[in-house]
Amino acid sequence: MTTMFAEPEERVALRDAVAKLAGTYGREYVERQAAAGDKMTDMWLEMGRNGFLGVNLPEEYGGGGGGMSDLAAVLEECATAGAPLLMMVVSPAICGSIIVRCGTEEQKRRWVPGLADGTLLMAFGITEADAGSNSHQITTTARRDGDEWTLNGQKTFISGVDEAQSVLIVARTEDEKTGKLRPALFVVPTDAPGFSRSPIEMGWAAPEKQFTLFLDDVRLPHDALIGEQDGDLWQLFAGLNPERIMGAAMSCGIARYALGRAVEYAKERKVWKDQPIGAHQGIAHPLARIKIELEQARLLWQKAAALYDAGDDFGAGEYANMAKYAGGEIACNATDVAVHTHGGNGLTVEYGLANMLVAARLGRIAPVSREMILNFVAMHSLGLPKSY
Ligand SMILES: Cc1cc2nc3c(=O)[nH]c(=O)nc-3n(C[C@H](O)[C@H](O)[C@H](O)COP(=O)(O)OP(=O)(O)OC[C@H]3O[C@@H](n4cnc5c(N)ncnc54)[C@H](O)[C@@H]3O)c2cc1C
């Protein structure tokens, strides 16, 4: 029986199929690839061949014809299996959604089929060192030069550029009349002359790497621009709500994985006669609390995705932010409790949880930090004055 609070049968079947496939890779695969400096390409392409990466994209462009609720469920299941595919947040969710909603017919035909089957990976670059959380401050600029565009600027913390054939760059164009800068989106090939990257060493092991990008007189054809030159912010939000929903779902999957590991250990580990440590409330209650807060967080991203899929961008914005907040919190708290449940083993390389403890914190920082979400909710949901 389907109720308002249960997922439709097709999504449950989708989850089962993804869990099965992702389970054949699992945490060990991710750790092995990260240690060897390799990527998760095998898993990525197999997911693509099975139609899981493009499940949100329209069928006429090679996708599955579903929505963000489906894609986020796919990512949650990968993360629950211990193999979160970070680039799903970027390539099919942000870039795919923006191109489908704002691109021309020709642009959709050129890029969406590859995004859907995973053979084309597109990174996304908005963050700049001197702008940080304040994206209004970005200075990467695009100038029209005859039939071409010239891009100049820098980006930082951009994920997966070494795996991507192109990056969707958020730049600004100058309004011809007012001189005011407006956001505009460009597909930049990673082998374009004038485009270079420098890896940022991060404090945890993961197959996906982050990069600082340099755009030095990068020349692009006129149709590298996605959407309108002065289409303003809604084009960006066509991709940023999916980003937040996907971030939330990935964090919930990480929390499910960590909770699963902790519960398993709590049932087996015995240090007082025959009682497993899970018999002690000091261990059981934190795990039960994580379970409750995890289900709260999952409901939030499901609601955000349902609003987005129903075409309510405004409602989706509020819930996507709240879901991202709740997801980031539960991923951090669940990995912390999982480490603690494991005692000393929680901090060993063998058990792999210490690395996850650091990785989970990404959910509190990106794509929008916990504090910026609290600012948003205070202002937009509660009507309080702007504090910054
Ligand atoms: C692993 C990783 C992957 C990433 N991948 C990408 C990517 O693929 N593409 C991309 O474009 N970006 C990416 N990012 C960037 C990410 O979105 C930014 O790190 C994030 O938006 C925060 O910006 P910042 O790091 O400059 O922090 P800052 O803006 O410098 O903020 C620092 C701290 O100050 C707080 N703060 C700032 N302003 C306020 C305020 N007004 N009120 C209260 N507190 C405030 C913040 O919450 C934060 O805790 C990635 C980051 C990481 C770590």
The ligand as an SDF file (V2000), in Angstrom:
LIG
                    3D

 53 58  0  0  0  0  0  0  0  0999 V2000
   35.4830   18.9060   -0.5100 C   0  0  0  0  0  0  0  0  0  0  0  0
   34.8830   20.1260   -1.1050 C   0  0  0  0  0  0  0  0  0  0  0  0
   34.3410   20.0670   -2.3670 C   0  0  0  0  0  0  0  0  0  0  0  0
   33.8030   21.2150   -2.9680 C   0  0  0  0  0  0  0  0  0  0  0  0
   33.3520   21.1460   -4.2480 N   0  0  0  0  0  0  0  0  0  0  0  0
   32.9540   22.2810   -4.8760 C   0  0  0  0  0  0  0  0  0  0  0  0
   32.6240   22.2520   -6.2740 C   0  0  0  0  0  0  0  0  0  0  0  0
   32.6700   21.1930   -6.9270 O   0  0  0  0  0  0  0  0  0  0  0  0
   32.2560   23.4210   -6.8670 N   0  0  0  0  0  0  0  0  0  0  0  0
   32.2170   24.6020   -6.1850 C   0  0  0  0  0  0  0  0  0  0  0  0
   31.8740   25.6210   -6.7890 O   0  0  0  0  0  0  0  0  0  0  0  0
   32.5410   24.6600   -4.8500 N   0  0  0  0  0  0  0  0  0  0  0  0
   32.9160   23.5350   -4.1980 C   0  0  0  0  0  0  0  0  0  0  0  0
   33.2730   23.5740   -2.8490 N   0  0  0  0  0  0  0  0  0  0  0  0
   33.2780   24.8600   -2.1570 C   0  0  0  0  0  0  0  0  0  0  0  0
   32.2180   25.0000   -1.0960 C   0  0  0  0  0  0  0  0  0  0  0  0
   30.9650   25.2100   -1.6880 O   0  0  0  0  0  0  0  0  0  0  0  0
   32.6520   26.1490   -0.1610 C   0  0  0  0  0  0  0  0  0  0  0  0
   33.7230   25.6600    0.6100 O   0  0  0  0  0  0  0  0  0  0  0  0
   31.5360   26.6360    0.7210 C   0  0  0  0  0  0  0  0  0  0  0  0
   30.5720   27.3060   -0.0620 O   0  0  0  0  0  0  0  0  0  0  0  0
   32.0210   27.5940    1.8270 C   0  0  0  0  0  0  0  0  0  0  0  0
   32.8160   28.6000    1.2970 O   0  0  0  0  0  0  0  0  0  0  0  0
   34.2790   28.8960    1.9430 P   0  0  0  0  0  0  0  0  0  0  0  0
   34.9840   27.5990    2.0450 O   0  0  0  0  0  0  0  0  0  0  0  0
   34.9220   29.9810    1.1800 O   0  0  0  0  0  0  0  0  0  0  0  0
   33.9740   29.3710    3.4140 O   0  0  0  0  0  0  0  0  0  0  0  0
   33.7950   30.9060    3.9200 P   0  0  0  0  0  0  0  0  0  0  0  0
   32.7680   31.5880    3.1100 O   0  0  0  0  0  0  0  0  0  0  0  0
   35.1430   31.5160    4.0330 O   0  0  0  0  0  0  0  0  0  0  0  0
   33.2130   30.6550    5.3740 O   0  0  0  0  0  0  0  0  0  0  0  0
   34.0460   30.2570    6.4790 C   0  0  0  0  0  0  0  0  0  0  0  0
   33.1710   30.0790    7.7030 C   0  0  0  0  0  0  0  0  0  0  0  0
   32.5040   31.3270    8.0070 O   0  0  0  0  0  0  0  0  0  0  0  0
   31.0990   31.1170    8.0800 C   0  0  0  0  0  0  0  0  0  0  0  0
   30.4020   32.2970    7.5610 N   0  0  0  0  0  0  0  0  0  0  0  0
   30.6270   32.9660    6.4070 C   0  0  0  0  0  0  0  0  0  0  0  0
   29.7630   33.9680    6.2430 N   0  0  0  0  0  0  0  0  0  0  0  0
   28.9380   33.9390    7.3240 C   0  0  0  0  0  0  0  0  0  0  0  0
   27.8220   34.7280    7.7550 C   0  0  0  0  0  0  0  0  0  0  0  0
   27.3430   35.7420    7.0220 N   0  0  0  0  0  0  0  0  0  0  0  0
   27.2090   34.3940    8.9100 N   0  0  0  0  0  0  0  0  0  0  0  0
   27.6600   33.3410    9.6560 C   0  0  0  0  0  0  0  0  0  0  0  0
   28.7150   32.5930    9.3140 N   0  0  0  0  0  0  0  0  0  0  0  0
   29.3450   32.8840    8.1600 C   0  0  0  0  0  0  0  0  0  0  0  0
   30.8320   29.9000    7.2270 C   0  0  0  0  0  0  0  0  0  0  0  0
   29.6400   29.2430    7.6200 O   0  0  0  0  0  0  0  0  0  0  0  0
   32.0590   29.0540    7.4790 C   0  0  0  0  0  0  0  0  0  0  0  0
   31.8670   28.2770    8.6470 O   0  0  0  0  0  0  0  0  0  0  0  0
   33.7720   22.4300   -2.2380 C   0  0  0  0  0  0  0  0  0  0  0  0
   34.2920   22.4740   -0.9360 C   0  0  0  0  0  0  0  0  0  0  0  0
   34.8410   21.3530   -0.3620 C   0  0  0  0  0  0  0  0  0  0  0  0
   35.4110   21.4420    1.0260 C   0  0  0  0  0  0  0  0  0  0  0  0
  1  2  1  0
  2  3  1  0
  2 52  2  0
  3  4  2  0
  4  5  1  0
  4 50  1  0
  5  6  2  0
  6  7  1  0
  6 13  1  0
  7  8  2  0
  7  9  1  0
  9 10  1  0
 10 11  2  0
 10 12  1  0
 12 13  2  0
 13 14  1  0
 14 15  1  0
 14 50  1  0
 15 16  1  0
 16 17  1  0
 16 18  1  0
 18 19  1  0
 18 20  1  0
 20 21  1  0
 20 22  1  0
 22 23  1  0
 23 24  1  0
 24 25  2  0
 24 26  1  0
 24 27  1  0
 27 28  1  0
 28 29  2  0
 28 30  1  0
 28 31  1  0
 31 32  1  0
 32 33  1  0
 33 34  1  0
 33 48  1  0
 34 35  1  0
 35 36  1  0
 35 46  1  0
 36 37  1  0
 36 45  1  0
 37 38  2  0
 38 39  1  0
 39 40  1  0
 39 45  2  0
 40 41  1  0
 40 42  2  0
 42 43  1  0
 43 44  2  0
 44 45  1  0
 46 47  1  0
 46 48  1  0
 48 49  1  0
 50 51  2  0
 51 52  1  0
 52 53  1  0
M  END
$$$$
